[in-house]
Amino acid sequence: MDEQDYQLLELLQQGLPVCPEPYAQLAETLALSEQALLERIQHLKQIGVIKRFGVIVNHRLLGYRANAMIVWNVPDAKVETIGQALSQIQYVSLCYQRPRKPGIWPYNLYCMVYGKDRSTVLQQIDELIGRCQLEDFSYQILFSTRCFKQRGALYPVLQTEKTDG
């Protein structure tokens, strides 16, 4: 990696510019052609520096005023199958597994559901329980009450030490 790669990573962490040609704008900032910038991004993905690109949508601005995390206690042997089924449902935005904490927290499968209002979210949860055959598993619905942050993580971009030579 060279200096421009580090500069590119710093810019990408801030998010793509909201404009018709975001990669062209980033390229101009770095004094690169758009093609050269895209090649650098591809290279950073190939070597594992960039794992993925994702979109963070402010759902409230789009009219989705309710969201809930549903936590499930699913037998470990069924987590993969049920998680895959949940992740295919359009209104499920996140679905992942976490370890249980015996005696503290029995849940091991999590999914996030968004809707225009609370009653819509509850209807969607009822629907996914039926579609994914979750009637026999304990769960909790955790509605969000306040949004503190909605952005990607920022990581310090370490640069190689320059030596005078």
Residue, then its C-alpha position, 0 to 999 in steps of 0.5 A: m500500500d502506498e500513500q494514496d491508498y491510505q488517503l483513499l481509505e480515509l476518504l472512504q470511511q467518511g462515506l461516498p459523496v452524495c453526487p451523480e458521480p461519487y467515484a469521479q469526485l473521490a478520484e479528483t480529490l486524490a488526483l487520480s483518474e476514476q479508473a485508477l481509483l476503482e482499480r485501487i479499491q478493487h486491489l484493496k478488496q482483493i488483499g482484504v483491507i476492504k471487506r465490503f461496501g455497505v449502505i447506511v440508510n436513515h430509515r426515519l427520513l424514508g418514513y420508517r418510524a418503527n424498528a425492532m430487534i427480535v432475539w430468538n432462542v433457537p437450537d444451535a443445530k437449526v440456527e443456520t437454516i432459520g437464519q438463512a430463511l429470516s435473511q431472505i425476508q424483504y423487511v428483515s434488514l439484519c440477521y446474525q448469530r451471537p453466543r448465548k450467555p448461560g444464566i444471563w441471556p438465552y438468545n442466539l439469533y437476532c434479526m432487525v425489522y423495520g416498518k412505517d409504524r409499530s403495528t406494521v412491525l408487529q404484523q411483520i414479526d407474526e408473519l415471519i414467525g409463521r413463514c420460518q416456523l418459529e412458533d416453538f422458540s422463545y423470543q423477545i421483541l426489542f423496539s428501538t426508542r432512540c437513535f444515537k448514531q447511524r454511520g459506519a465505523l471509523y478506524p485509524v488508518l495507520q501509515t508506514e513510517k517514512t524515513d529520510g533516505 
